[in-house]
């Protein structure tokens, strides 16, 4: 069917009633009897608001991933399908994979299997958006693909539980059911109910993936009313606002989106129309998702539809600024934007923005005006002798601000020689006479009271320049215009403070402006509209901006959780407890006092309820006092802990100061903190020499022969000492004459550091040499042969075990096994040598000089001893 003949839908305003125990914000739609749609409560397209927004955020986050964002629509849709079919993590199992085969994925995408294997899967693998593994049977024949969507893996292993892609099992199942209802190919499993084909199951070939992806994104951005949430800003007249919205969703050009919208309209899943206006002119274009409307039981009546190629008259929405964003732009779409707060029975767009001109596009040729045509009331006609506006032209402009049928007070007549309607006079005759408007004049589409002109002399015309404040104050833009300059400053400061408080409370701080805008919308609905707000400033400061907690939870606002958008569980608990207490007391009254009249029973019940309330109040006071005492105890304990930590810090600082003045244990240098820098380098050098000797002994000595081990260690020590001596000579050659005698301590430290560097540079060579030798032992060779055979015998190499790929993989596995065995042998032999060295060496602590000097003084100085003393004495 053509786009002109496509049926659109006009939704009757559903009757709304409050759910028992719910706040005013949580409304539910009650369909009129006999007007329910085809969809039931289990319809896949009947998504709750929280679930729809959750799925929308997940799909948008997946498509915005860097590995998927720049791909074609077929690859994007394949990623969405594989993501929806992924297995959710359960307990310790966290595979996140899905099993599928090429022909099935082709039916999901509306294309052939060969196209999937040549143009979809390779592209996803190339950008690392998808990893696949061929599944084979016992004979080696492929039976399918195990696919892992990498953005989903990254979300679960790096993004945390709050990541948009980290959906639960129920949410993934809901997304898969939605895909099946939209474009699933349908199947009949054994012993189960058949799954019917989706709406676009027959749409195959070129552009099928784009149409399916566009339908999915529009459904996720469609409210319960069935109307697509359109974007804001100025759009091209040829494409229209619906095509511009779809272009932003798909990331394509508006002309391409117009073709997709035309195909979806022809398929009968989308209806386009122009909203009716009071002037019988073509209003703003709208787009309805017919399956969503039917799923929520909306009654559809034929209306006049328009084709996507025709001109669409669409005014700029409130608060829109700038031109139409480029196709690749992301973010919020329009004002309030796609994905904003919604109401179940309310259309997704307004008839025309406040202050918009009420003129249609005029023809290029002007028809002469004749007196008999004055009653028609078209734009451009003369005023006649009375100078009043035409009859039809005043119907819309004389209405009240709330859009009702009440006609406001007409403006006073203008001069006979005044300009025609639509022209711009240089000076208003009315303002020229009395300098101000009358009390009932309309400004910006809203009634304005007398006396506000003087207060608004210093006010700002539009909303604040900050984007967050513009979004938050958008629903009360009419009240903002009625404020004075000082009042606007106060409201702006209070709104900014509230946004800061909400941002600190939410996991996603960028949602704070949207939450505040929803609060303003709810408060206006309770009041009855902006027209019923007599004093805007007190209403905004004391009612609109104030959070009303229905319970003790600071995240509660009228029974709604600010962080999740769902019902407040604490409020539900409070209501449940109160109802249970009342039922319990009523049962006690019936049991203890049977036979009471209804009035007497009610009186006794109220008395006991008051007694119970008094008891609970007393208990609350007691618990509050106990909490205050407990808080004081915790504060005292915290202060004591801080004081103790401060004492420990001071004691540690004092001990460190004492340690800093101690002499070196090895050379006796004063104020060296028990060990000077040069001696520290010498200790590390000695440890490196010992370690190198043990490493060399692991392969070149008999581990059970201590003499052989000692000989190897001595050989290594001699080699390293030669290297150290060479490094010292090179250092001394680089020094300037006289520099060594200038600072002996610094010179000793530099020489010790040069020795340490020489030892540490040689240590990795000894380790590498030991690993190479141990890798050629019998144990390593045996392990390498086993690994080679094991890798060569795997099922994917059974058909050609001696091929190039099989030999390369087996050689790599053998080398890895040989290295593992060498490292294991080195570690075990070093541990064995250290244990033997510890058993042979008895560590004896050196006695202090105060104890050793008397013993040395008592010994006789014979020739050998005297020579030793003389040799030890410094020259």
RALIN-V559450 format. One record per backbone hydrogen bond with DSSP energy under -0.5 kcal/mol. NH is the residue of the N-H (numbers start at 1). CO is the residue of the C=O. Records with the same first field share a line. If there is no record, write none. Layout:
NH->CO + CO
This chain:
6->2
8->303
10->301
11->9
14->12
15->30
17->28
19->26
22->19
26->23
27->25
28->17
30->15
31->29
35->32
39->294
43->40
46->43
47->45
52->48
53->49
54->50
55->51
56->52
57->53
58->54
59->55
60->56
61->57
62->58
63->59
64->60
65->62
68->65
69->65
71->68
76->72
77->73
78->74
79->75
80->76
81->77
82->78
83->79
84->80
85->81
86->83
87->97
90->93
93->90
98->147
100->145
105->101
106->102
107->103
108->104
109->105
110->106
111->106
116->112
117->113
118->114
119->115
120->115 + 116
121->116
124->120
125->121
126->122
127->123
128->125
129->124
130->124
131->148
133->146
135->144
136->134
137->141
140->137
143->135
144->135
145->100
146->133
147->98 + 145
148->131
149->96
150->129 + 148
153->149
154->150
155->151
156->152
157->153
158->154
159->154 + 155
160->155
163->160
166->163
167->165
172->168
173->169
174->170
175->171
176->172
177->173
178->174
179->175
180->176
181->177
182->178
183->179
184->179 + 180
187->195
192->189
195->187
196->194
198->184
199->181
200->182
201->198
203->200
204->202
205->110
208->205
211->207
212->208
213->209
214->210
215->211
216->212
217->213
218->214
219->215
220->216
221->217
222->219
223->227
226->223
228->287
229->221
230->228
234->322
240->236
244->240
245->241
246->242
247->243
248->244
249->245
250->246
251->247
252->247
257->253
258->254
259->255
260->256
261->257
262->258
263->259
264->260
265->261
266->262
267->263
268->265
269->264
270->264
271->288
273->286
274->304
275->284
277->281
280->277
283->275
284->351
286->273
288->271
289->226
290->269 + 288
291->269
293->289
294->290
295->291
296->292
297->294
298->293
301->299
305->4 + 303
306->272
310->307
312->237
313->311
314->312
320->317
329->326
334->332
340->337
346->343
356->353
373->370
374->371
375->372
376->373
377->373 + 374
381->378
387->384
388->383
394->390 + 391
395->392
396->392
397->393
398->394
399->396
400->406
403->400
408->398
414->387
418->415
421->381
423->420
425->423
432->428
433->429 + 430
434->430
435->431
441->438
443->446
446->443
448->441
452->449
455->451
456->452
457->454
459->456
470->466
471->467
472->468
473->469
474->471
476->473
477->474
480->476
481->477
482->478 + 479
483->480
485->455
488->484
489->485
490->486
491->487
492->488
493->489
494->490
495->491
496->492
497->493
498->494
499->495
500->496
501->497
502->498
503->499
504->500
505->501 + 502
506->502
509->507
511->508
512->509
515->511
516->512
517->513
518->514
519->515
520->516
521->517
522->518
523->519
524->520
525->521
526->522
527->523
528->524
529->524
532->529
533->530
534->532
536->534
539->535
540->536
541->537
542->538
543->539
544->539
545->540
549->547
550->548
556->553
557->560
558->548
560->557
561->566
562->555
565->561
568->559
569->567
572->568
573->569
574->570
575->571
576->572
577->573
578->574
579->575
580->576
581->577
582->578
583->579
584->580
585->581
586->582
587->583
588->584
589->585
590->586
591->587
592->588
593->589
596->593
601->597
602->598
603->599
604->600
605->601
606->602
607->603
608->604
609->605
610->606
611->607
612->608
613->609
614->610
615->611
616->612
617->613
618->614
619->615
620->616
621->617
622->618
623->619
624->620
625->621
626->622
627->623
628->624
629->625
630->626
631->627
632->628
633->629
634->630
635->631
636->632
637->633
638->634
639->635
640->636
641->637
642->638
643->639
644->640
645->641
646->642
647->643
648->644
649->645
650->646
651->647
652->648
653->649
654->650
655->651
656->652
657->653
658->654
659->655
660->656
661->657 + 658
662->659
664->669
665->674
668->664
671->661
672->662
673->660 + 662
674->662
675->672
680->676
681->677
682->678
683->679
684->680
685->681
686->682
687->683
688->684
689->685
690->686
691->687
692->688
693->689
694->690
695->691
696->692
697->693
698->694 + 695
699->696
700->696
701->697
703->701
705->702
706->704
709->705
710->706
711->707
712->708
713->709
714->710
715->711
716->712
717->713
718->714
719->715
720->716
721->717
722->718
723->719
724->720
725->721
726->722
727->723
728->724
729->725
730->726
731->727
732->728
733->729
734->730
735->731
739->736
742->738
743->739
747->743
748->744
749->745
750->746
751->747
752->748
753->749
754->750
755->751
756->752
757->753
758->754
759->755
760->756
761->757
762->758
763->759
764->760
765->761
766->762
767->763
768->764
769->765
770->766
771->767
772->768
773->769
774->770
775->771
776->773
777->774
781->777
782->778
783->779
784->780
785->781
786->782
787->783
788->784
789->785
790->786
791->787
792->788
793->789
794->791
797->794
798->794 + 795
800->797
801->798
803->800
807->803
808->804
809->805
810->806
811->807
812->808
813->809
814->810
815->811
816->812
817->813
818->814
819->815
820->816
821->817
822->818
823->819
824->820
825->821
826->822
827->823
828->824
829->825
830->826
831->827
832->828
833->829
834->830
835->831
836->832
837->833
838->834
839->835
840->836
841->837
842->840
843->841
844->842
845->843
851->848
852->848
853->849
855->851
856->852
857->853
858->854
859->855 + 856
862->860
866->862
867->863
868->864
869->865
870->866
871->867
872->868
873->869
